[in-house]
Amino acid sequence: MWWTAALWALLAWQSNFYTEGVKALNEKRYPDAVKDFTNAVAAEPNDYTAHFNLALAYGLTGQNAEAAAEYRKTLELKPGLYQAELNLGIVLLHLEQPAAAKDQLAAAASAKPQDYRANYFLGDALLKSGDAAGAERAFTAAVAAQPNSAAAELGLGRALAKENKLDQAAPHFRKAASLDPQYHDSLLELAQLYERAKRYTDAAALYGEFPNDPAAVEHRGEMLMAGGNAAAAIEQFEQVVAKSPTDANRAALADAYLANKQSAKALPLVQDLLQHDPNNYQLQMLSAGILRDQRNFKAAAEAYGRAAQLQENEPKAWTGLAEMLLLLDDYTGTLNALDRVRALKAETPGHMFLRSITLDKMHDLKPALASYKEFLAASQGKYPEEEFKARQRVRIIQDELNHR
């Protein structure tokens, strides 16, 4: 009977490791739990409960890869075990493997379709995998299971936003923020979504809800500018500059002054900034715009020229230079600048009209006639005043060429 006594001793030894492991888990001594359940698994490799608890202990010590392996072994021994499927899916999310996680979480959610955690984490996995529609369904189920979950509301809002359903998404962002103050900053995320969708008024309104956040106040100014409300933008940028007078903020304020036809206020800001940073393209463009509005065309041309040299692939600088040189009767320079715009494949009907006028002023009639016709073909009624002038010049030039 010696073998019977030995067997009982072995079983007691195995049971002791398991019991000690459970005790360590309950007492939050997770590294000790890993050791105990490792020994328990070594003693009884086919005990799925030992593998499950070892996986749990690994997860609680941040060893997610090891936890995933043990959860997989658990499911190999006990297929369809809900808690193992759920935990494995969560661990895989921690490992940034949402595509693998969604299969486990889908199985868990299928087993318990009204369970909050299974649906919430499934929504997270689907959203991170690019399946926004599937994530919407999962988060909707999570919200139904736990209506006061700010996390589920935010997840649902994000899923709807990914589907370009911003108007449906917005109330869920709002609900998340109202349920938990920690989620209030999610409204900034919604504001950024409005911004990317070019819904500048909506974005400005949301940024306005963060008056003590200098970055939000600055963004609100940018949105007001983008929406064409330069006067309101000035107020925002003045607040930002008063609190944080960085070069970028002062440049934004100068840009707003310029857009609101207040070049006298913009000029000293820009001049001061250019002294510290003469190679700043944006500042050179601001300076050029101010000088243009003040009808100092020669200085404006020089500023546009410096900007064009700083960013040779930027058509706006070459366009501004062309306009100023035309006003200065520098026709060759105007054509050279327009040629740079054409080379950048940024030519518009407006550029074509400038080229036509320039050639006309040079009395280069045949190229001027061809250019006017090219402009008329491209303008399609969008430039009625210029089109009227072009038709008149086409008729006059054609008559002149016919009488030569």
C-alpha positions as CSV (number, residue, x, y, z in Angstrom):
1,M,0.0,0.0,0.0
2,W,3.1,2.3,-0.1
3,W,2.0,3.6,-3.5
4,T,-1.4,4.7,-2.1
5,A,0.3,6.8,0.6
6,A,2.7,8.3,-2.0
7,L,-0.3,9.2,-4.2
8,W,-2.1,10.9,-1.4
9,A,1.1,12.9,-0.6
10,L,1.4,13.9,-4.2
11,L,-2.2,15.1,-4.4
12,A,-1.8,17.0,-1.2
13,W,1.3,18.6,-2.5
14,Q,-0.6,19.7,-5.7
15,S,-3.6,20.8,-3.7
16,N,-1.3,22.9,-1.5
17,F,0.2,24.8,-4.4
18,Y,-3.3,25.6,-5.8
19,T,-4.6,26.6,-2.4
20,E,-1.6,28.9,-1.7
21,G,-2.0,30.4,-5.1
22,V,-5.7,31.2,-4.5
23,K,-4.7,32.7,-1.1
24,A,-2.0,34.8,-2.8
25,L,-4.5,36.1,-5.4
26,N,-7.0,37.1,-2.6
27,E,-4.2,38.9,-0.7
28,K,-3.0,40.6,-3.9
29,R,0.4,39.0,-3.7
30,Y,0.4,38.4,-7.4
31,P,4.1,37.4,-8.0
32,D,3.6,34.7,-5.3
33,A,0.5,33.6,-7.0
34,V,2.4,33.2,-10.3
35,K,4.9,30.9,-8.5
36,D,2.3,28.8,-6.8
37,F,0.1,28.3,-9.9
38,T,3.2,27.6,-12.0
39,N,4.0,24.8,-9.6
40,A,0.3,23.7,-9.7
41,V,0.4,23.5,-13.5
42,A,3.6,21.6,-13.5
43,A,2.1,19.1,-11.1
44,E,-1.2,18.8,-13.0
45,P,-0.8,20.0,-16.7
46,N,-4.4,19.2,-17.6
47,D,-6.0,21.1,-14.8
48,Y,-7.7,24.0,-16.7
49,T,-8.5,25.9,-13.5
50,A,-4.8,26.0,-12.6
51,H,-3.9,27.4,-16.1
52,F,-6.8,29.9,-15.8
53,N,-5.6,31.2,-12.4
54,L,-2.0,31.3,-13.6
55,A,-3.1,33.4,-16.6
56,L,-5.0,35.6,-14.2
57,A,-1.9,36.1,-12.0
58,Y,0.3,36.8,-15.0
59,G,-2.2,39.5,-16.1
60,L,-2.2,41.1,-12.7
61,T,1.6,41.4,-12.8
62,G,1.5,42.9,-16.3
63,Q,2.9,39.8,-18.0
64,N,0.3,39.9,-20.8
65,A,2.0,37.7,-23.3
66,E,2.4,34.9,-20.7
67,A,-1.2,35.5,-19.6
68,A,-2.4,35.1,-23.2
69,A,-0.6,31.8,-23.6
70,E,-2.2,30.4,-20.4
71,Y,-5.7,31.6,-21.4
72,R,-5.2,29.8,-24.7
73,K,-4.1,26.6,-22.9
74,T,-7.2,27.0,-20.6
75,L,-9.5,27.2,-23.7
76,E,-7.7,24.2,-25.2
77,L,-8.6,22.2,-22.1
78,K,-12.0,23.8,-21.6
79,P,-13.3,25.1,-24.9
80,G,-16.0,27.8,-24.7
81,L,-15.1,28.9,-21.1
82,Y,-16.7,32.4,-21.1
83,Q,-14.4,34.0,-18.6
84,A,-11.3,32.7,-20.4
85,E,-12.5,34.0,-23.7
86,L,-13.3,37.4,-22.2
87,N,-10.0,37.7,-20.3
88,L,-8.0,36.5,-23.3
89,G,-9.7,39.2,-25.5
90,I,-8.9,41.9,-23.0
91,V,-5.2,40.7,-22.7
92,L,-4.9,40.7,-26.4
93,L,-6.2,44.3,-26.5
94,H,-3.4,45.2,-24.0
95,L,-1.0,43.6,-26.4
96,E,-2.4,45.8,-29.2
97,Q,-3.7,42.8,-31.1
98,P,-7.3,43.9,-31.7
99,A,-7.9,41.7,-34.7
100,A,-7.1,38.6,-32.6
101,A,-9.0,40.0,-29.6
102,K,-12.2,40.5,-31.5
103,D,-12.7,36.8,-32.2
104,Q,-12.4,35.9,-28.5
105,L,-14.6,38.7,-27.4
106,A,-17.2,38.0,-30.1
107,A,-17.4,34.4,-28.7
108,A,-17.8,35.8,-25.2
109,A,-20.5,38.3,-26.3
110,S,-22.3,35.5,-28.1
111,A,-22.4,33.4,-25.0
112,K,-23.7,36.3,-22.9
113,P,-25.2,38.8,-25.3
114,Q,-26.4,41.1,-22.5
115,D,-23.1,41.2,-20.6
116,Y,-21.6,44.7,-20.4
117,R,-17.9,43.8,-20.3
118,A,-18.0,41.4,-23.3
119,N,-19.8,43.9,-25.5
120,Y,-17.7,46.9,-24.3
121,F,-14.4,45.3,-25.0
122,L,-15.7,43.8,-28.3
123,G,-16.7,47.3,-29.3
124,D,-13.2,48.5,-28.5
125,A,-11.6,45.6,-30.5
126,L,-13.8,46.2,-33.5
127,L,-13.2,49.9,-33.5
128,K,-9.4,49.4,-33.3
129,S,-9.7,46.9,-36.1
130,G,-11.5,49.3,-38.4
131,D,-15.0,47.9,-38.2
132,A,-16.9,51.0,-37.0
133,A,-20.3,49.6,-37.9
134,G,-19.6,46.4,-35.8
135,A,-18.3,48.6,-33.0
136,E,-21.4,50.7,-33.0
137,R,-23.5,47.6,-32.5
138,A,-21.3,46.3,-29.7
139,F,-21.2,49.6,-27.9
140,T,-24.9,50.0,-28.3
141,A,-25.4,46.7,-26.5
142,A,-22.9,47.8,-23.8
143,V,-24.9,51.0,-23.2
144,A,-28.1,49.0,-23.0
145,A,-26.5,46.7,-20.4
146,Q,-25.0,49.6,-18.4
147,P,-26.7,52.9,-19.2
148,N,-24.5,55.0,-16.9
149,S,-21.2,53.9,-18.4
150,A,-19.3,57.0,-19.6
151,A,-16.8,54.7,-21.3
152,A,-19.4,52.9,-23.4
153,E,-21.1,56.2,-24.4
154,L,-17.7,57.6,-25.5
155,G,-17.0,54.4,-27.4
156,L,-20.4,54.6,-29.2
157,G,-19.7,58.2,-30.0
158,R,-16.3,57.4,-31.5
159,A,-17.8,54.5,-33.6
160,L,-20.5,56.8,-35.0
161,A,-17.9,59.4,-35.8
162,K,-15.8,56.9,-37.7
163,E,-18.9,56.2,-39.8
164,N,-19.1,60.0,-40.5
165,K,-22.3,60.3,-38.4
166,L,-21.1,63.3,-36.4
167,D,-24.6,64.6,-35.6
168,Q,-25.5,61.2,-34.1
169,A,-22.1,60.9,-32.4
170,A,-22.2,64.3,-30.6
171,P,-24.9,63.4,-28.0
172,H,-22.9,60.4,-26.9
173,F,-19.8,62.5,-26.4
174,R,-22.0,64.8,-24.4
175,K,-23.5,62.0,-22.4
176,A,-20.0,60.6,-21.5
177,A,-18.9,64.0,-20.3
178,S,-22.1,64.4,-18.2
179,L,-21.8,61.0,-16.6
180,D,-18.2,61.3,-15.5
181,P,-16.2,64.6,-15.2
182,Q,-13.1,62.8,-16.2
183,Y,-14.5,62.5,-19.7
184,H,-15.1,66.2,-20.1
185,D,-12.0,66.5,-22.3
186,S,-13.6,64.1,-24.8
187,L,-15.5,67.2,-26.0
188,L,-12.2,68.5,-27.3
189,E,-11.9,65.3,-29.3
190,L,-15.4,66.1,-30.7
191,A,-14.3,69.6,-31.5
192,Q,-11.3,68.2,-33.4
193,L,-13.7,66.0,-35.4
194,Y,-15.8,69.0,-36.3
195,E,-12.6,70.8,-37.3
196,R,-11.5,68.0,-39.6
197,A,-15.0,68.0,-41.1
198,K,-14.6,71.7,-41.7
199,R,-17.6,72.4,-39.5
200,Y,-15.8,75.5,-38.1
201,T,-18.8,77.0,-36.3
202,D,-19.5,73.8,-34.4
203,A,-15.8,73.4,-33.5
204,A,-15.5,77.0,-32.3
205,A,-18.5,76.5,-30.1
206,L,-17.0,73.5,-28.4
207,Y,-13.6,75.0,-28.0
208,G,-15.4,77.9,-26.4
209,E,-16.4,75.6,-23.5
210,F,-12.8,75.5,-22.4
211,P,-12.0,79.2,-21.6
212,N,-9.3,78.3,-19.2
213,D,-7.4,76.1,-21.7
214,P,-5.0,78.4,-23.7
215,A,-4.8,75.8,-26.5
216,A,-8.6,75.5,-26.8
217,V,-8.9,79.3,-26.8
218,E,-6.3,79.5,-29.6
219,H,-8.1,76.7,-31.6
220,R,-11.3,78.6,-31.2
221,G,-9.7,81.7,-32.7
222,E,-8.5,79.5,-35.6
223,M,-11.9,78.1,-36.2
224,L,-13.5,81.6,-36.1
225,M,-10.9,82.7,-38.7
226,A,-11.6,79.6,-40.8
227,G,-15.3,80.4,-40.6
228,G,-14.8,84.0,-41.7
229,N,-15.4,85.7,-38.4
230,A,-12.1,87.5,-38.0
231,A,-13.5,90.1,-35.6
232,A,-14.4,87.4,-33.1
233,A,-11.1,85.6,-33.7
234,I,-9.2,88.7,-32.8
235,E,-10.8,88.6,-29.3
236,Q,-9.7,85.0,-28.8
237,F,-6.1,85.6,-30.0
238,E,-5.8,88.7,-27.9
239,Q,-6.6,86.6,-24.9
240,V,-4.1,83.9,-25.9
241,V,-1.3,86.5,-26.5
242,A,-2.0,88.2,-23.1
243,K,-1.5,84.8,-21.3
244,S,1.1,83.3,-23.6
245,P,2.8,85.7,-26.0
246,T,4.6,83.1,-28.2
247,D,5.7,83.9,-31.7
248,A,3.1,81.6,-33.1
249,N,0.3,83.2,-31.1
250,R,1.3,86.7,-32.1
251,A,1.5,85.7,-35.7
252,A,-2.0,84.3,-35.5
253,L,-3.2,87.6,-34.0
254,A,-1.5,89.5,-36.8
255,D,-3.2,87.3,-39.3
256,A,-6.6,88.0,-37.7
257,Y,-5.9,91.7,-37.7
258,L,-5.0,91.5,-41.4
259,A,-8.2,89.5,-42.2
260,N,-10.2,92.2,-40.4
261,K,-8.6,95.0,-42.4
262,Q,-6.7,96.2,-39.4
263,S,-3.2,96.3,-41.0
264,A,-2.0,99.1,-38.8
265,K,-2.3,96.8,-35.7
266,A,-0.9,93.8,-37.6
267,L,2.3,95.6,-38.9
268,P,4.2,96.2,-35.7
269,L,3.5,92.6,-34.6
270,V,4.9,91.2,-37.8
271,Q,7.9,93.6,-38.0
272,D,8.9,92.6,-34.5
273,L,8.5,88.9,-35.2
274,L,10.5,89.2,-38.5
275,Q,13.4,90.7,-36.6
276,H,13.8,87.5,-34.6
277,D,12.9,85.1,-37.5
278,P,13.5,86.6,-40.9
279,N,13.4,83.1,-42.6
280,N,9.8,82.4,-41.4
281,Y,7.7,81.8,-44.5
282,Q,4.3,82.6,-42.8
283,L,5.7,85.9,-41.4
284,Q,7.0,86.9,-44.7
285,M,3.6,86.2,-46.3
286,L,1.9,88.2,-43.5
287,S,4.2,91.1,-44.0
288,A,3.6,91.0,-47.8
289,G,-0.2,91.1,-47.3
290,I,0.0,94.1,-45.0
291,L,2.3,96.0,-47.3
292,R,0.0,95.1,-50.2
293,D,-3.0,96.5,-48.3
294,Q,-1.1,99.6,-47.6
295,R,-0.4,99.9,-51.3
296,N,3.4,99.7,-50.8
297,F,3.7,97.4,-53.8
298,K,7.5,97.5,-54.1
299,A,8.0,96.4,-50.5
300,A,5.2,93.8,-50.8
301,A,6.8,92.4,-54.0
302,E,10.1,92.1,-52.1
303,A,8.4,90.3,-49.2
304,Y,6.5,87.9,-51.5
305,G,9.8,87.2,-53.3
306,R,11.5,86.3,-50.0
307,A,8.6,84.0,-49.1
308,A,8.8,82.4,-52.5
309,Q,12.5,81.7,-52.1
310,L,11.9,80.2,-48.6
311,Q,9.2,77.8,-50.0
312,E,9.7,77.5,-53.7
313,N,6.9,74.9,-54.0
314,E,4.3,77.2,-52.5
315,P,2.1,78.8,-55.2
316,K,0.6,81.4,-53.0
317,A,3.9,83.2,-52.7
318,W,4.5,83.2,-56.4
319,T,0.9,84.4,-57.0
320,G,1.3,87.3,-54.7
321,L,4.6,88.2,-56.3
322,A,3.0,88.1,-59.8
323,E,0.2,90.4,-58.7
324,M,2.7,93.0,-57.2
325,L,5.0,92.9,-60.2
326,L,2.2,93.5,-62.5
327,L,1.2,96.6,-60.6
328,L,4.8,97.7,-60.8
329,D,4.8,97.2,-64.6
330,D,7.5,94.5,-64.3
331,Y,5.9,92.3,-67.0
332,T,8.8,89.9,-67.5
333,G,8.9,89.3,-63.7
334,T,5.2,88.8,-63.7
335,L,5.4,86.1,-66.4
336,N,8.3,84.4,-64.7
337,A,6.3,84.2,-61.4
338,L,3.2,82.9,-63.3
339,D,5.4,80.3,-65.0
340,R,6.4,79.0,-61.5
341,V,2.7,78.6,-60.6
342,R,2.1,76.7,-63.8
343,A,5.1,74.5,-63.2
344,L,3.7,73.6,-59.8
345,K,0.4,72.6,-61.5
346,A,-1.5,75.2,-59.4
347,E,-2.7,77.5,-62.2
348,T,-6.3,78.7,-61.9
349,P,-8.4,80.8,-64.3
350,G,-7.3,83.8,-62.1
351,H,-3.7,83.1,-63.0
352,M,-4.7,82.8,-66.7
353,F,-6.3,86.2,-66.6
354,L,-3.2,87.7,-65.0
355,R,-1.1,86.2,-67.8
356,S,-3.5,87.6,-70.4
357,I,-3.3,91.1,-69.0
358,T,0.5,90.9,-68.8
359,L,0.9,89.8,-72.4
360,D,-1.7,92.4,-73.5
361,K,0.3,95.2,-71.7
362,M,3.5,94.0,-73.4
363,H,1.6,94.3,-76.8
364,D,2.4,90.7,-77.5
365,L,-1.0,90.3,-79.1
366,K,-1.1,86.8,-80.5
367,P,-0.1,85.1,-77.2
368,A,-2.4,87.5,-75.4
369,L,-5.3,86.5,-77.6
370,A,-4.6,82.9,-77.0
371,S,-4.3,83.4,-73.3
372,Y,-7.6,85.3,-73.1
373,K,-9.3,82.5,-74.9
374,E,-7.8,79.9,-72.6
375,F,-9.1,81.9,-69.6
376,L,-12.6,82.1,-71.1
377,A,-12.7,78.4,-71.7
378,A,-11.6,77.6,-68.1
379,S,-13.6,80.3,-66.2
380,Q,-17.0,78.8,-66.8
381,G,-18.9,81.9,-65.6
382,K,-17.1,82.1,-62.3
383,Y,-15.4,85.4,-63.0
384,P,-18.1,87.5,-64.7
385,E,-16.3,90.8,-64.5
386,E,-13.0,89.4,-65.8
387,E,-14.8,87.4,-68.5
388,F,-16.5,90.6,-69.7
389,K,-13.2,92.3,-70.0
390,A,-11.6,89.3,-71.6
391,R,-14.3,89.2,-74.3
392,Q,-13.8,92.8,-75.1
393,R,-10.1,92.4,-75.4
394,V,-10.5,89.3,-77.6
395,R,-12.7,91.3,-80.0
396,I,-10.4,94.3,-80.0
397,I,-7.2,92.3,-80.4
398,Q,-8.7,90.1,-83.1
399,D,-9.7,93.2,-85.1
400,E,-6.3,94.7,-84.7
401,L,-4.6,91.5,-85.9
402,N,-7.0,91.3,-88.9
403,H,-6.1,94.8,-90.0
404,R,-2.4,94.2,-89.9
